[in-house]
Amino acid sequence: MAKDQGEVQLLGVGGSPFVRRVQIALKLKGIEYTYIEENLRNKSDLLLKYNPIHKKVPVFVHNGKPLAESLVILEYIDETWENYPIFPQQPYEKALARFWSRFIDDKILPAISKAAWTVNKEEREKGIEESLQALQFLENELKHKFFGGENISIVDIAASYLAFWLPAIEEAVGLKVLSSDKFPKLYKWSQEFNNHPIVKENLPPKDGLLGFFKSRYAAISAASK
């Protein structure tokens, strides 16, 4: 169990991959916290108070001081609770970990979104191509069981979307980008990551996600007609 550093709260929604990033990090470090489920269709006064700029989750509150944006939160958690470090300790390796975490958010996730949530054939094909190119860079970067070696690191946590949410999206919309033949290392990594005991107990029910993604795609398809 991590050293007590005061009151910790997390505002989130259950299906969010960004909220789950924070939960996984908290559990890996053994940090006790209070979870507050938000309704983004009827945002609470607490959420609007703590994140007035973006009005989104996750919001991490430590001793009354709020932080937003999952990667920012993860770095703060790692610097505040030193047990089970999720960032490398050497400056160069730490900078690389920041780079690849941002690469996932800035390049891979938008490309997958373009591929998944459009019914325009040309846009979808463009999104698929961008996804494959970006995933290849990440495939080349994976040298061990996890991006952090034998232990889960910040890059693994940032990539949790690829391990758990992406397969549900692929099934819901009839897409396939992260296959075992194209990306054998990433595919194996995704199985290892999802089956890690702490990760496994901090993932949302897959059936609920699948239903949500199918409904979302059906609504997009209907709107385009």
C-alpha positions in Angstrom: 0.0 0.0 0.0 1.3 3.5 -0.9 2.2 6.0 1.8 -0.9 8.1 2.8 -0.7 11.5 1.1 -4.1 12.8 2.0 -7.5 12.7 0.4 -7.7 11.5 -3.2 -10.8 11.7 -5.4 -11.4 10.7 -9.0 -14.3 12.0 -11.1 -15.1 9.9 -14.1 -17.4 7.8 -16.2 -17.2 4.0 -16.2 -16.6 3.4 -19.9 -13.9 6.0 -20.4 -10.5 4.7 -21.4 -8.9 7.9 -20.1 -10.5 7.5 -16.6 -9.5 3.8 -16.6 -5.9 4.9 -17.2 -5.9 6.8 -13.9 -7.7 3.9 -12.1 -5.1 1.4 -13.3 -2.2 3.7 -12.1 -3.9 4.2 -8.7 -4.4 0.5 -8.3 -0.8 -0.4 -9.4 0.5 2.0 -6.7 -2.0 0.9 -4.1 -3.4 4.4 -3.6 -6.8 4.6 -1.8 -9.2 7.0 -3.5 -12.9 7.9 -3.7 -14.5 7.5 -7.1 -17.3 9.8 -8.1 -19.3 8.7 -11.2 -20.3 11.6 -13.4 -23.2 12.0 -15.8 -21.8 13.9 -18.8 -25.3 14.8 -20.0 -26.0 16.5 -16.7 -22.6 17.6 -15.4 -22.3 18.1 -11.7 -21.4 21.3 -10.0 -18.3 19.5 -8.7 -17.1 18.7 -12.2 -17.8 22.2 -13.5 -15.9 23.6 -10.5 -12.9 21.4 -10.9 -12.6 21.4 -14.7 -14.3 24.6 -15.9 -12.2 24.8 -19.1 -12.9 21.4 -20.7 -15.8 20.2 -18.5 -14.6 16.6 -19.1 -13.4 13.6 -17.1 -11.1 12.4 -15.7 -10.6 14.9 -13.0 -8.2 14.0 -10.2 -8.4 15.8 -6.9 -5.6 15.6 -4.3 -6.2 17.4 -1.1 -8.7 19.7 -2.8 -6.4 20.5 -5.7 -7.8 19.4 -9.1 -6.0 18.2 -12.2 -7.4 17.3 -15.6 -6.1 15.4 -18.6 -5.1 11.8 -18.0 -1.5 11.9 -19.0 -0.9 15.0 -16.8 -2.6 13.2 -13.9 -0.5 10.1 -14.4 2.7 12.0 -14.2 1.6 13.8 -11.1 0.6 10.5 -9.5 4.0 9.0 -10.3 5.9 12.0 -8.9 3.8 12.1 -5.7 3.7 8.4 -4.9 7.1 6.9 -5.6 6.3 3.2 -5.1 5.8 1.2 -8.3 7.2 3.8 -10.7 5.3 4.0 -14.0 7.8 6.4 -15.6 11.4 5.5 -16.3 13.8 7.1 -13.9 16.5 8.2 -16.4 15.7 11.6 -18.1 16.1 10.4 -21.6 14.0 7.3 -21.1 11.4 9.4 -19.3 11.3 11.9 -22.2 10.8 9.0 -24.7 7.9 7.6 -22.5 6.3 11.0 -22.7 6.7 11.1 -26.4 5.2 7.7 -27.1 2.3 8.4 -24.7 1.5 11.6 -26.6 2.0 9.8 -29.9 -0.8 7.4 -28.9 -3.2 10.3 -28.1 -2.2 12.6 -30.9 -1.7 10.2 -33.8 -3.2 6.7 -33.2 -6.5 7.6 -31.5 -7.5 10.2 -34.0 -6.7 7.9 -36.9 -8.7 5.1 -35.4 -11.6 7.5 -34.7 -11.6 8.5 -38.4 -11.6 4.9 -39.5 -14.3 3.8 -37.1 -16.8 6.6 -36.9 -17.4 7.5 -40.5 -19.5 5.9 -43.1 -17.8 7.7 -46.0 -15.7 5.0 -47.7 -12.8 7.3 -48.7 -12.5 8.8 -45.2 -12.7 5.4 -43.6 -9.9 4.0 -45.9 -7.8 7.0 -45.2 -8.3 6.5 -41.4 -7.4 2.8 -41.7 -4.2 3.6 -43.6 -3.2 6.3 -41.0 -4.0 3.8 -38.2 -1.9 1.1 -39.8 1.1 3.5 -40.3 0.9 4.8 -36.7 0.5 1.3 -35.2 3.6 0.1 -37.1 5.7 2.8 -35.3 4.4 1.5 -32.0 5.0 -2.1 -33.0 8.6 -1.3 -33.7 9.0 0.4 -30.3 7.8 -2.7 -28.4 10.9 -4.6 -27.3 9.8 -6.6 -24.3 6.7 -8.1 -22.6 5.5 -4.5 -21.8 6.7 -1.2 -23.0 8.2 -0.8 -19.5 10.0 -4.2 -19.7 8.5 -6.8 -17.4 6.3 -4.2 -15.6 3.5 -2.0 -16.8 4.6 1.5 -17.6 3.1 4.8 -18.6 3.2 3.8 -22.3 1.3 0.6 -21.6 -1.3 2.5 -19.6 -1.6 5.1 -22.4 -2.1 2.3 -24.9 -4.8 0.5 -22.9 -7.3 1.9 -25.4 -5.7 -0.3 -28.1 -5.7 -3.4 -25.9 -9.3 -3.3 -24.7 -11.4 -0.6 -26.3 -10.2 -1.1 -29.9 -11.3 -4.7 -30.2 -14.8 -3.8 -29.1 -14.9 -1.0 -31.7 -13.6 -3.3 -34.4 -16.4 -5.8 -33.6 -19.1 -3.1 -33.5 -18.3 -1.4 -36.8 -16.8 -4.2 -38.8 -13.2 -3.0 -38.8 -9.9 -4.7 -38.3 -6.6 -2.9 -37.8 -4.9 -4.5 -34.8 -4.5 -8.1 -36.1 -2.0 -10.7 -35.0 -0.6 -11.1 -38.5 0.1 -7.4 -39.1 1.2 -6.5 -35.6 2.2 -9.7 -33.8 4.1 -8.0 -31.0 1.3 -5.5 -30.2 -1.3 -8.2 -30.4 0.6 -10.4 -27.9 1.1 -7.3 -25.7 -2.6 -6.6 -25.7 -3.4 -10.1 -24.4 -0.7 -9.8 -21.7 -2.0 -6.4 -20.7 -5.7 -7.3 -20.5 -4.8 -10.4 -18.4 -2.7 -8.6 -15.9 -4.6 -9.0 -12.6 -4.8 -5.3 -11.7 -5.7 -4.3 -15.2 -8.3 -7.0 -15.6 -10.2 -5.9 -12.4 -10.1 -2.3 -13.6 -11.6 -2.7 -17.0 -15.3 -2.0 -17.8 -17.7 -4.9 -18.9 -17.0 -5.6 -22.5 -20.7 -6.3 -23.4 -21.7 -2.8 -22.3 -19.0 -1.2 -24.4 -19.9 -3.3 -27.4 -23.6 -2.3 -27.1 -22.6 1.3 -26.8 -20.4 1.3 -29.8 -23.0 -0.6 -31.9 -25.6 2.0 -31.0 -23.2 4.9 -31.8 -22.3 3.5 -35.2 -26.0 2.8 -36.0 -26.8 6.4 -35.2 -24.0 7.7 -37.4 -25.1 5.5 -40.2 -28.7 6.6 -39.9 -27.8 10.3 -39.8 -25.8 9.9 -43.1 -28.8 8.6 -45.0 
